[in-house]
Amino acid sequence: MLLVEELAARGWPAAETLRADGWLLRHTPALARRRSNSALPVGDRHGDLALVEDFYARRGGRALVQVSPAEAWTSLDSELARRGWSGEGRTDVLVAGTGAVLACTQAGEVALAARPDANWVAAWAACEERPDADAHAREVLERIEPATAYALAGGDLGVGLAVCERGWAGLFCVATAASARRRGIARNVVHALTRWAAERGAQRIYLQVEVANGPAHALYASTGFQRSHGYHYRVAPG
């Protein structure tokens, strides 16, 4: 679980990071995303919460902690709750073997590229109805250090991103245009990215899905994924 969280942090990097006293502190002022602007506990123990509060206060924001894996940080979560930090963003982390995913998906019309071009960013913006896609391309995608593959399916009807290192690949940004859903496009994207990862030595795949996203859970359950652990965020009172 801890390795997956470390890989996920590298797979979706922040503009500014600081490792200090058992924390990975992340700050990306151009984006509002929680994972880009939260403190992740790392190692065997978390440090002083005052360090987290001071880090974000100096940058003009409220302190936010990603309690992940939630199963490993129950004492931290209890302490934050006792201090009045509210919980939000409950998410499941799903994992699968590359062989299992390939057996449950199928190839389709999917083009892969090592870097995101303007067409990929535009398709992602349309599929996820995400107005900040250009900002994410500048602030996150350009900072990814491990090997990446950007999938574009059906012209511009489906997208996805795989980040591969240390025998694992993380899937991010898997989305289908609203007009093209339930046609197997997401399965095609997952298949193409998983095959790419397997060819680079990855034996395991991980991804993150919000607990409330029933359709995504159904898709990934049918493609070989199982729940590994969960996480959520705690926001400092303010």
C-alpha positions in Angstrom: 0.0 0.0 0.0 2.7 2.5 0.9 4.7 1.8 -2.3 1.6 2.5 -4.4 1.1 5.8 -2.6 4.7 6.8 -3.3 4.3 5.8 -6.9 1.0 7.7 -7.2 2.7 10.9 -5.8 5.4 10.6 -8.5 2.8 9.9 -11.1 0.9 13.1 -10.4 3.6 15.5 -9.2 3.1 18.8 -7.5 4.7 22.1 -8.6 6.5 22.3 -5.2 7.3 19.4 -2.9 9.1 19.2 0.4 10.0 16.1 2.4 10.3 16.9 6.0 9.7 15.1 9.3 7.6 12.2 7.9 5.6 14.3 5.5 5.5 14.9 1.7 4.3 18.5 1.5 2.8 19.4 -1.9 1.8 22.8 -3.3 0.5 23.7 -6.7 -1.0 27.2 -6.5 -2.3 27.2 -10.1 -4.6 24.2 -9.5 -7.4 23.6 -7.0 -6.9 19.8 -7.0 -6.6 18.3 -3.5 -3.9 15.7 -4.4 -1.7 18.6 -5.7 -2.1 20.6 -2.6 -2.0 18.3 0.4 0.4 16.7 2.8 1.0 13.0 2.5 2.4 11.0 5.5 5.4 9.0 4.4 7.7 6.5 6.1 7.0 4.8 9.4 5.6 7.8 11.3 4.2 11.2 10.6 5.7 14.3 12.0 4.3 17.3 13.8 1.1 18.7 12.4 2.4 22.2 13.1 4.8 21.7 10.3 1.9 21.0 7.9 0.0 24.0 9.2 2.9 26.3 8.9 3.8 25.1 5.3 0.4 25.9 4.0 -0.1 29.1 6.1 3.0 30.5 4.6 1.5 29.9 1.1 -1.8 31.5 1.9 -3.9 28.3 2.1 -5.6 26.0 4.6 -3.7 22.9 5.6 -4.9 19.7 4.0 -3.8 16.1 4.7 -4.2 13.1 2.5 -4.8 10.3 4.9 -3.4 7.5 2.8 -3.5 4.6 3.1 -6.4 5.2 5.5 -5.9 1.7 7.0 -2.3 2.5 7.9 -3.0 5.9 9.5 -5.9 5.3 11.7 -4.2 7.1 14.7 -3.4 10.1 12.5 -7.0 10.2 11.2 -8.4 10.1 14.8 -6.0 12.9 15.9 -7.1 15.1 13.0 -10.8 14.4 13.7 -10.3 15.3 17.3 -8.7 18.6 16.3 -11.7 19.4 14.2 -10.3 18.7 10.7 -13.2 17.7 8.5 -13.1 14.7 6.1 -13.8 14.7 2.4 -12.9 13.0 -0.9 -13.2 9.4 0.0 -11.4 7.4 -2.6 -10.6 3.7 -3.3 -7.3 2.5 -4.7 -7.7 -0.5 -7.0 -5.0 -2.8 -8.2 -4.7 -5.7 -10.7 -2.2 -7.8 -12.5 -1.4 -6.8 -16.0 -2.2 -10.2 -17.3 -5.7 -10.2 -15.6 -6.5 -6.8 -17.1 -5.4 -7.8 -20.6 -7.6 -10.9 -20.4 -10.7 -8.9 -19.4 -10.3 -6.1 -22.0 -10.0 -5.8 -25.7 -7.9 -3.9 -28.3 -9.4 -1.1 -30.2 -8.6 2.1 -32.1 -6.2 3.6 -29.6 -3.1 5.8 -30.5 -0.4 6.1 -27.9 2.2 8.9 -27.5 5.0 9.5 -25.1 3.9 13.1 -24.4 0.6 14.9 -24.4 0.0 17.1 -27.5 -2.7 19.7 -27.9 -5.2 17.2 -29.3 -4.8 15.0 -26.3 -5.3 17.9 -23.9 -8.3 19.1 -25.8 -9.8 15.6 -25.8 -9.2 15.2 -22.1 -10.8 18.6 -21.4 -13.9 17.5 -23.4 -14.2 14.0 -22.0 -13.9 15.1 -18.4 -15.6 18.5 -19.0 -12.5 19.9 -17.4 -11.9 23.6 -18.0 -8.4 23.5 -16.3 -6.9 20.9 -18.6 -4.4 23.3 -20.1 -3.2 24.3 -16.6 -2.9 20.6 -15.6 -0.8 20.0 -18.7 1.6 22.8 -17.7 1.6 22.2 -13.9 1.4 18.4 -13.7 1.9 16.5 -16.9 5.1 18.3 -17.9 6.6 17.4 -14.5 6.1 13.6 -14.7 9.6 12.0 -14.6 8.8 8.2 -15.1 7.9 6.8 -18.5 4.4 7.8 -19.7 1.9 6.8 -22.4 -1.0 9.1 -23.4 -3.9 7.2 -25.1 -6.3 8.8 -27.5 -9.2 6.5 -28.7 -11.7 6.8 -31.5 -10.1 10.1 -32.6 -11.0 12.1 -29.6 -13.7 10.0 -27.9 -11.5 8.5 -25.1 -8.3 9.4 -23.3 -6.0 7.9 -20.6 -2.6 8.2 -19.2 -0.2 5.5 -17.8 2.9 6.2 -15.7 5.2 3.3 -15.4 8.1 2.5 -13.0 9.4 -0.2 -10.6 7.2 -2.9 -12.0 4.0 -0.9 -11.6 1.9 1.3 -13.8 -0.6 3.9 -12.6 -3.6 4.8 -14.7 -4.8 8.4 -14.7 -7.3 10.5 -16.6 -9.2 7.6 -18.1 -12.3 9.2 -19.5 -14.8 8.9 -22.4 -16.9 11.6 -24.1 -20.4 11.7 -22.9 -21.8 10.9 -26.3 -19.7 7.8 -26.7 -20.1 6.0 -23.3 -21.1 2.3 -23.0 -19.4 1.5 -26.3 -16.3 -0.2 -24.8 -14.0 2.8 -25.4 -12.7 2.9 -21.8 -11.9 -0.8 -22.0 -9.9 -0.2 -25.2 -8.0 2.6 -23.5 -7.3 0.5 -20.4 -6.2 -2.4 -22.7 -3.8 -0.3 -24.7 -2.2 1.3 -21.7 -1.9 -2.0 -19.8 -0.2 -3.6 -22.8 2.2 -0.7 -23.1 3.0 -1.1 -19.4 3.5 -4.8 -19.6 5.9 -4.4 -22.5 8.0 -2.2 -20.2 8.0 -4.8 -17.4 5.1 -3.8 -15.3 3.3 -6.7 -13.6 0.8 -4.6 -11.6 -1.5 -1.8 -12.3 -3.1 0.7 -9.9 -5.7 3.4 -10.2 -7.8 5.7 -8.0 -11.6 6.0 -8.0 -13.8 8.1 -5.8 -16.0 5.9 -3.6 -19.2 7.5 -4.9 -18.3 6.8 -8.6 -20.4 3.7 -9.1 -20.0 3.4 -12.9 -16.2 3.6 -12.7 -16.2 0.9 -9.9 -18.4 -1.3 -12.1 -16.1 -0.9 -15.1 -12.9 -1.6 -13.2 -14.4 -4.6 -11.3 -15.2 -6.1 -14.7 -11.7 -5.6 -15.9 -9.9 -7.4 -13.2 -9.3 -4.7 -10.5 -9.8 -5.2 -6.8 -9.7 -2.8 -3.9 -6.3 -2.5 -2.2 -7.0 0.3 0.3 -8.6 3.7 0.6 -7.8 7.2 1.4 -9.5 10.5 2.2 -8.6 14.1 3.0 -8.7 16.0 6.2 -9.1 19.8 6.0 -7.9 22.1 8.8 -10.7 24.1 10.5 -10.7 27.6 9.2 
